[in-house]
Amino acid sequence: MRSALLDVPGVTRVQATLESGEAIVTYDPKTTTVESLVAAVNGAIGPLADLQYRATVKEGPRPVSAR
């Protein structure tokens, strides 16, 4: 799942935890969309042949301010 998200243009960071089944993704909203991220996860193949990922969005995008 992590590598599938990192392959999406505009994604700069992915923190994924298989135990909880969650990922935090940092991306450029000018380059990609949440829908593209969901599609990447849903199309990913897990480490086991029968493992299939299904993405849902827990919260909307939050802007990151430069300091």
C-alpha positions in Angstrom: 0.0 0.0 0.0 2.8 2.4 0.9 4.6 1.9 -2.4 1.4 2.3 -4.4 0.7 5.7 -2.7 4.3 6.8 -3.2 4.0 6.1 -6.9 1.2 8.7 -7.2 2.6 12.0 -8.6 2.5 14.7 -5.9 2.8 12.3 -3.0 5.8 13.3 -0.8 5.3 11.2 2.3 3.4 8.1 3.5 3.1 6.7 7.0 1.3 3.4 6.8 0.5 1.0 9.6 -0.6 -2.5 8.5 -1.8 -3.4 12.0 -4.3 -0.5 12.1 -4.8 -0.5 8.3 -4.3 3.2 8.2 -2.1 5.6 6.3 -1.3 9.3 6.6 -0.4 10.7 3.2 1.3 14.1 2.5 0.7 15.2 -1.0 0.4 18.3 -3.3 -3.3 18.9 -4.0 -2.3 20.8 -7.1 -0.8 17.6 -8.5 -3.1 14.9 -7.4 -6.5 14.3 -5.8 -7.9 12.3 -2.9 -9.7 10.2 -5.5 -6.4 9.3 -7.1 -5.0 8.3 -3.7 -8.0 6.1 -3.0 -7.7 4.4 -6.5 -4.0 3.7 -5.8 -4.8 2.0 -2.6 -7.7 0.0 -4.0 -5.5 -1.1 -6.9 -2.6 -2.2 -4.7 -1.6 -5.8 -4.2 -0.8 -6.8 -0.6 2.2 -8.9 0.5 0.0 -11.9 0.4 -1.9 -12.9 -2.7 -5.3 -12.8 -0.9 -4.8 -9.5 0.8 -6.8 -6.7 -0.9 -6.8 -3.1 0.3 -9.9 -0.9 0.4 -9.5 2.8 1.0 -11.7 5.2 2.8 -11.0 8.8 3.7 -11.2 9.6 7.4 -10.8 13.4 7.1 -10.5 15.9 4.3 -7.3 17.4 3.1 -5.6 19.9 5.5 -3.4 22.6 4.1 0.2 22.6 5.4 1.7 26.0 6.1 5.3 26.8 5.4 7.3 28.1 8.3 
